Amino acid sequence: MSLSRVLVTGGAGFIGSAVVRQYLGETEVEVLNLDCLTYAANPASLPGAAGHPRYRFVQADICDRAAVADAVRTHRPEAILHLAAESHVDRSIDGPGAFVSTNVVGTYTLLEVTLDHWRGLDATARARFRFHHVSTDEVFGSLGATGAFTEASPYQPRSPYSATKAASDHLVRAWHETYGLPVVVTNCSNNYGPFHFPEKLIPLMILKALAREPLPVYGRGDNVRDWLFVEDHARALRLVAEAGAVGETYIIGGQAERTNLAVVEAICDLVDQLAPDDGPPRRTLISFVADRPGHDFRYAMDPTKIERTLGWRPLETFETGLRRTVAWYLENRWWWEPILAGRYQGERLGRATAAAGGGR
């Protein structure tokens, strides 16, 4: 199915902006970006979008039914890619209310508006329409030393963030089963890449290493994550929106498991290579801080289904993707320096009495 008009919620965020950039740069699709512009959203992550003939932006909260309904009514999307969410685990520990509001109530509101829109379409348009809900591996809880999450894995969320994402996943599937809304759901592993707000592990450690600040790592750094380059994820999301089977879930993972410590060490080595100075190796900046409450030990994703049925595979290895990411931050101070000067200064979240650290 070839799309001509899509609505992307959260299109000024990290993953959403990658999706919008690809639609504008690689397709002829008309894009409406609906974003509330919270602290982690940044219109600067969409260079060239303002004034683009196929791009329209609406600043609105997905909990605002009237605003969402107006945007859907005027744009008449053939697919909605729902990425708007509060997403940082540490912030969910400090303030879970915002996560319940956006991730649960906002998704409910969007589903209600979408259902009205879908019911008003003619038969052909109804058959083409998709509501694509973008979720996370964290809804599945924590793995031991072996195994990987699949589409059949049970839900065991362990943080306020993952609990609200699990709730939104269940709402989306309920609207399909109860009302017939044509939905697809994706659950992804940890993303990284350009335009990533620096509260997350990889961008935070890049910028601290560049500034030669301490690099605090939760616990002993042995928590494991499966890493996915954001542009690879965006390609997968576009593919599922166009070719995914109604009612199906697709796991999207990079099959690039690394301990948090190994990730930070790799960042140190790349910053040493790409931004050499007279100081000692950046690995000497690493220290260990008290772990995050409820810190899941390991995530790993099995993307066999999307590879087999839709032909998607990541183009970047973790090594190539991380090098691209470090190089981007070194070359694009214009994007992150205003953030560190204003909205976020690298402080630790989720445990206010401890030193700043990274660990999603």
C-alpha angles and dihedrals in degrees: 000000000000115000126213102179129030135173116214119195114207092019093154092057128091102274095024093056090052089054092049093047090053094047091051096041103039108027143038093240120135110231131204111192113202111189135155091211097229120176094286096047119091128181086203086072087072104060111186095013097106107088094011109143093228097045132086128173128205120184106213142131113247087225088064101090096187093052093045092047091051092051093049093045094052098041098040094205122206089206136017118210106198111204101139108120146128099253116172114102094205092054090049088058091053097042118009095168094078089052093052090048099048102030099040109021092034093052091048090051092049091049092052092050091045092050091054090049094048094048090054095056125098118254096266094049092045090055091051098046123105133185105204114197114197115209142161143253089240092081088074095060124221132337128211123230094297141036134046137240117260134182088271097053115124119246116253107159114187105183134052088251096053092042091057092046090050089051091051091049090054092048092053093050090046091054088053096048096040103035103019095242107166104240139167124193129203128191115197137192124237112310127213136172143093122345093026113153106246098238088083123087103255101044091039092054093044092055095042091049091049090052091043092238123149114283105218115196124193117253110328094328093250097123109118128222133180108230127214126186108238096231090055089051092049090053089052093050092052090048094051091047090056104033108017117119116248113261094015130126123216126199113217117195139154095219086225106127116184135163114244089246092053090051093051092046091051090050091051091052093048094048089049089053099042100035106028120182138162096273129103120273111296090237086078088068093065117111133166124239136185111295125253116261111263093005107180111231102217142002124189129167132209107210095181094121097055091042093050101040103032103022097236121152131162115260095203128067116213090256095052094040094049092049090051090048096050091046091051093054091048091052100041109056088143089073103045105029093072089051093053090045093054129003101032132013100187097269120156116261129198094041110044097190095059132078120269114279143158132232123134 
